[in-house]
Amino acid sequence: MEYQYPIDYSWSTEEMIDVVKFFEAVEKAYETGIERDHLMQAYRRFKEIVPSKAEEKTICGEFEETSGYSSYRTIKKAKESASGQRIIMES
């Protein structure tokens, strides 16, 4: 990994860790695949920390710009998938 995760320094340490876990789940979807329910659990926690759609778009956009991984497309695919399925994204 040659990039940094987008972090808001007003978040608590626990919130920063949970946001990083969400981005790691997105990475995993691209690199090896991830269980849909695990990804959605990480996303729900991310949305507790970042409830604003505008802020989510900004943060996820920063992540995609540096990593090449789209949180938006990953979550969209997960929402369209059934519980228990594996989410595998293609770069």
N, CA, C and O of each residue as an XYZ file, in Angstrom:
364
protein
N       0.855     -1.182      0.000
C       0.000      0.000      0.000
C       0.891      1.232      0.000
O       1.719      1.405      0.895
N       0.727      2.071     -0.985
C       1.561      3.250     -1.164
C       0.785      4.543     -0.962
O       1.182      5.584     -1.487
N      -0.306      4.501     -0.217
C      -1.146      5.683     -0.054
C      -1.664      5.767      1.365
O      -1.564      4.816      2.139
N      -2.223      6.929      1.695
C      -2.800      7.131      3.024
C      -4.321      7.141      2.914
O      -4.891      7.504      1.885
N      -4.950      6.736      3.994
C      -6.410      6.770      4.045
C      -6.868      8.188      4.372
O      -6.202      8.891      5.132
N      -8.004      8.618      3.804
C      -8.543      9.938      4.170
C      -9.080      9.900      5.601
O      -9.943      9.085      5.928
N      -8.572     10.769      6.429
C      -8.931     10.788      7.852
C      -9.330     12.210      8.242
O      -8.708     13.182      7.814
N     -10.360     12.313      9.048
C     -10.778     13.591      9.624
C     -10.261     13.592     11.061
O     -10.644     12.741     11.864
N      -9.396     14.543     11.378
C      -8.765     14.531     12.701
C      -9.705     14.947     13.827
O      -9.306     14.968     14.991
N     -10.944     15.276     13.492
C     -11.937     15.535     14.548
C     -12.568     14.229     15.039
O     -13.257     14.219     16.059
N     -12.333     13.124     14.311
C     -12.855     11.828     14.739
C     -12.057     11.320     15.931
O     -10.893     11.675     16.117
N     -12.701     10.486     16.730
C     -11.992      9.827     17.829
C     -11.071      8.752     17.242
O     -11.194      8.386     16.073
N     -10.164      8.261     18.056
C      -9.251      7.196     17.603
C     -10.046      5.977     17.150
O      -9.728      5.370     16.128
N     -11.079      5.619     17.909
C     -11.914      4.466     17.546
C     -12.602      4.690     16.196
O     -12.677      3.778     15.373
N     -13.101      5.906     15.976
C     -13.755      6.213     14.699
C     -12.753      6.135     13.547
O     -13.078      5.613     12.481
N     -11.542      6.646     13.752
C     -10.512      6.560     12.710
C     -10.220      5.104     12.361
O     -10.097      4.749     11.189
N     -10.112      4.278     13.377
C      -9.838      2.852     13.165
C     -10.979      2.208     12.369
O     -10.733      1.418     11.457
N     -12.219      2.545     12.714
C     -13.370      1.959     12.019
C     -13.470      2.428     10.571
O     -13.868      1.654      9.701
N     -13.115      3.681     10.300
C     -13.106      4.177      8.921
C     -12.027      3.446      8.120
O     -12.261      3.052      6.977
N     -10.862      3.267      8.710
C      -9.785      2.530      8.039
C     -10.233      1.090      7.777
O      -9.948      0.539      6.713
N     -10.925      0.483      8.729
C     -11.432     -0.890      8.533
C     -12.387     -0.952      7.340
O     -12.375     -1.923      6.584
N     -13.217      0.088      7.171
C     -14.113      0.122      6.017
C     -13.311      0.157      4.718
O     -13.582     -0.608      3.793
N     -12.326      1.047      4.656
C     -11.520      1.141      3.438
C     -10.725     -0.143      3.193
O     -10.516     -0.532      2.044
N     -10.285     -0.795      4.255
C      -9.601     -2.087      4.106
C     -10.559     -3.140      3.550
O     -10.149     -4.001      2.771
N     -11.830     -3.074      3.945
C     -12.837     -4.008      3.418
C     -13.041     -3.772      1.920
O     -13.178     -4.724      1.153
N     -13.061     -2.512      1.510
C     -13.185     -2.190      0.078
C     -11.962     -2.724     -0.667
O     -12.098     -3.325     -1.733
N     -10.776     -2.510     -0.114
C      -9.545     -3.039     -0.736
C      -9.636     -4.552     -0.901
O      -9.289     -5.103     -1.945
N     -10.106     -5.203      0.144
C     -10.201     -6.662      0.117
C     -11.147     -7.128     -0.992
O     -10.900     -8.149     -1.633
N     -12.231     -6.377     -1.216
C     -13.168     -6.728     -2.288
C     -12.453     -6.730     -3.640
O     -12.766     -7.548     -4.506
N     -11.514     -5.838     -3.821
C     -10.770     -5.765     -5.078
C      -9.629     -6.780     -5.135
O      -9.329     -7.316     -6.202
N      -9.003     -7.040     -4.015
C      -7.793     -7.853     -4.031
C      -8.052     -9.349     -3.899
O      -7.428    -10.145     -4.600
N      -8.969     -9.744     -3.005
C      -9.195    -11.184     -2.795
C     -10.672    -11.555     -2.713
O     -11.028    -12.730     -2.790
N     -11.522    -10.555     -2.556
C     -12.942    -10.805     -2.344
C     -13.247    -10.749     -0.859
O     -12.386    -11.024     -0.023
N     -14.492    -10.386     -0.539
C     -14.899    -10.252      0.861
C     -16.346    -10.698      1.006
O     -17.148    -10.539      0.086
N     -16.669    -11.242      2.136
C     -18.035    -11.644      2.450
C     -18.925    -10.400      2.473
O     -18.587     -9.405      3.114
N     -20.055    -10.457      1.779
C     -20.951     -9.303      1.674
C     -21.334     -8.755      3.045
O     -21.300     -7.545      3.266
N     -21.694     -9.641      3.956
C     -22.175     -9.187      5.259
C     -21.087     -8.466      6.053
O     -21.371     -7.506      6.768
N     -19.847     -8.926      5.930
C     -18.729     -8.259      6.598
C     -18.530     -6.853      6.022
O     -18.323     -5.892      6.763
N     -18.594     -6.749      4.701
C     -18.456     -5.447      4.038
C     -19.575     -4.500      4.461
O     -19.316     -3.334      4.758
N     -20.810     -4.985      4.493
C     -21.941     -4.130      4.856
C     -21.878     -3.712      6.322
O     -22.296     -2.607      6.666
N     -21.368     -4.569      7.176
C     -21.196     -4.219      8.584
C     -20.191     -3.068      8.708
O     -20.419     -2.121      9.460
N     -19.089     -3.151      7.973
C     -18.075     -2.087      7.990
C     -18.661     -0.794      7.417
O     -18.358      0.296      7.903
N     -19.504     -0.916      6.379
C     -20.117      0.265      5.771
C     -21.119      0.920      6.729
O     -21.156      2.145      6.843
N     -21.920      0.117      7.407
C     -22.880      0.683      8.362
C     -22.159      1.473      9.454
O     -22.607      2.552      9.840
N     -21.050      0.939      9.946
C     -20.273      1.657     10.965
C     -19.679      2.937     10.365
O     -19.669      3.979     11.020
N     -19.193      2.864      9.143
C     -18.663      4.041      8.453
C     -19.741      5.122      8.367
O     -19.456      6.299      8.587
N     -20.980      4.726      8.047
C     -22.087      5.687      7.920
C     -22.484      6.292      9.266
O     -23.015      7.402      9.307
N     -22.235      5.582     10.362
C     -22.470      6.172     11.684
C     -21.489      7.318     11.929
O     -21.830      8.315     12.566
N     -20.285      7.166     11.424
C     -19.232      8.169     11.613
C     -19.367      9.294     10.593
O     -19.122     10.459     10.906
N     -19.758      8.938      9.369
C     -19.881      9.894      8.272
C     -21.317      9.834      7.732
O     -21.552      9.255      6.672
N     -22.278     10.427      8.452
C     -23.676     10.315      8.018
C     -24.015     11.172      6.792
O     -24.964     10.865      6.071
N     -23.265     12.220      6.555
C     -23.545     13.135      5.442
C     -23.139     12.514      4.106
O     -22.013     12.045      3.944
N     -24.082     12.519      3.145
C     -23.792     12.002      1.802
C     -22.666     12.797      1.141
O     -21.803     12.228      0.473
N     -22.682     14.120      1.335
C     -21.654     14.975      0.724
C     -20.273     14.645      1.286
O     -19.301     14.543      0.538
N     -20.192     14.478      2.604
C     -18.913     14.151      3.230
C     -18.457     12.753      2.815
O     -17.272     12.524      2.575
N     -19.407     11.824      2.732
C     -19.081     10.462      2.277
C     -18.500     10.517      0.870
O     -17.492      9.872      0.582
N     -19.134     11.285      0.000
C     -18.677     11.392     -1.383
C     -17.259     11.966     -1.445
O     -16.428     11.500     -2.226
N     -16.990     12.978     -0.618
C     -15.662     13.594     -0.585
C     -14.609     12.600     -0.100
O     -13.568     12.424     -0.733
N     -14.894     11.955      1.028
C     -13.924     11.031      1.626
C     -13.694      9.824      0.710
O     -12.553      9.419      0.490
N     -14.760      9.262      0.188
C     -14.620      8.102     -0.697
C     -13.946      8.494     -2.011
O     -13.214      7.699     -2.600
N     -14.196      9.715     -2.463
C     -13.534     10.214     -3.666
C     -12.032     10.333     -3.461
O     -11.250      9.982     -4.345
N     -11.626     10.828     -2.296
C     -10.201     10.928     -1.964
C      -9.577      9.535     -1.939
O      -8.477      9.329     -2.452
N     -10.284      8.588     -1.341
C      -9.778      7.220     -1.264
C      -9.620      6.633     -2.669
O      -8.601      6.013     -2.971
N     -10.624      6.826     -3.526
C     -10.557      6.278     -4.885
C      -9.427      6.922     -5.680
O      -8.735      6.255     -6.449
N      -9.250      8.225     -5.484
C      -8.201      8.943     -6.211
C      -6.812      8.383     -5.879
O      -5.963      8.249     -6.761
N      -6.590      8.061     -4.602
C      -5.266      7.578     -4.205
C      -5.091      6.078     -4.394
O      -3.983      5.617     -4.669
N      -6.180      5.304     -4.249
C      -6.066      3.841     -4.292
C      -6.498      3.234     -5.625
O      -6.010      2.175     -6.020
N      -7.404      3.904     -6.304
C      -7.980      3.329     -7.516
C      -9.175      2.425     -7.235
O      -9.742      1.847     -8.162
N      -9.568      2.295     -5.956
C     -10.683      1.440     -5.566
C     -11.923      2.281     -5.294
O     -11.867      3.248     -4.535
N     -13.037      1.915     -5.909
C     -14.279      2.666     -5.750
C     -15.152      2.097     -4.629
O     -15.698      0.999     -4.739
N     -15.266      2.869     -3.557
C     -16.159      2.480     -2.458
C     -17.596      2.457     -2.956
O     -18.365      1.559     -2.615
N     -17.954      3.454     -3.770
C     -19.320      3.568     -4.278
C     -19.719      2.314     -5.057
O     -20.760      1.718     -4.781
N     -18.897      1.912     -6.026
C     -19.239      0.735     -6.843
C     -19.245     -0.538     -6.006
O     -20.054     -1.436     -6.239
N     -18.345     -0.612     -5.033
C     -18.274     -1.797     -4.171
C     -19.538     -1.935     -3.327
O     -20.118     -3.018     -3.243
N     -19.963     -0.843     -2.705
C     -21.169     -0.879     -1.871
C     -22.410     -1.102     -2.733
O     -23.330     -1.811     -2.326
N     -22.438     -0.504     -3.912
C     -23.566     -0.701     -4.827
C     -23.706     -2.192     -5.165
O     -24.807     -2.743     -5.138
N     -22.583     -2.830     -5.479
C     -22.617     -4.263     -5.795
C     -23.054     -5.074     -4.580
O     -23.814     -6.032     -4.715
N     -22.580     -4.697     -3.394
C     -22.956     -5.416     -2.174
C     -24.453     -5.284     -1.909
O     -25.096     -6.258     -1.518
N     -25.012     -4.100     -2.116
C     -26.443     -3.892     -1.888
C     -27.289     -4.702     -2.865
O     -28.411     -5.096     -2.548
N     -26.747     -4.945     -4.048
C     -27.473     -5.710     -5.065
C     -27.305     -7.219     -4.871
O     -27.976     -8.008     -5.536
N     -26.423     -7.617     -3.974
C     -26.119     -9.030     -3.741
C     -26.890     -9.553     -2.534
O     -27.332     -8.786     -1.679
N     -27.039    -10.848     -2.483
C     -27.740    -11.479     -1.360
C     -26.788    -11.699     -0.196
O     -25.574    -11.791     -0.372
N     -27.359    -11.780      0.985
C     -26.593    -12.065      2.194
C     -25.841    -13.373      2.019
O     -26.376    -14.339      1.476
N     -24.601    -13.399      2.482
C     -23.807    -14.617      2.391
C     -22.971    -14.716      1.135
O     -22.099    -15.580      1.047
N     -23.210    -13.853      0.160
C     -22.425    -13.889     -1.073
C     -21.072    -13.251     -0.868
O     -20.871    -12.459      0.053
N     -20.151    -13.606     -1.734
C     -18.808    -13.027     -1.718
C     -18.778    -11.900     -2.763
O     -19.231    -12.073     -3.894
N     -18.238    -10.753     -2.359
C     -18.122     -9.615     -3.251
C     -16.690     -9.591     -3.807
O     -15.718     -9.500     -3.057
N     -16.589     -9.675     -5.123
C     -15.293     -9.624     -5.788
C     -15.385     -8.539     -6.862
O     -16.182     -8.630     -7.795
N     -14.558     -7.525     -6.707
C     -14.537     -6.415     -7.653
C     -13.390     -6.594     -8.630
O     -12.374     -7.214     -8.317
N     -13.571     -6.037     -9.819
C     -12.515     -6.044    -10.822
C     -11.998     -4.637    -11.000
O     -12.771     -3.681    -11.063
N     -10.696     -4.514    -11.081
C     -10.087     -3.179    -11.220
C     -10.396     -2.553    -12.556
O      -9.959     -1.435    -12.830
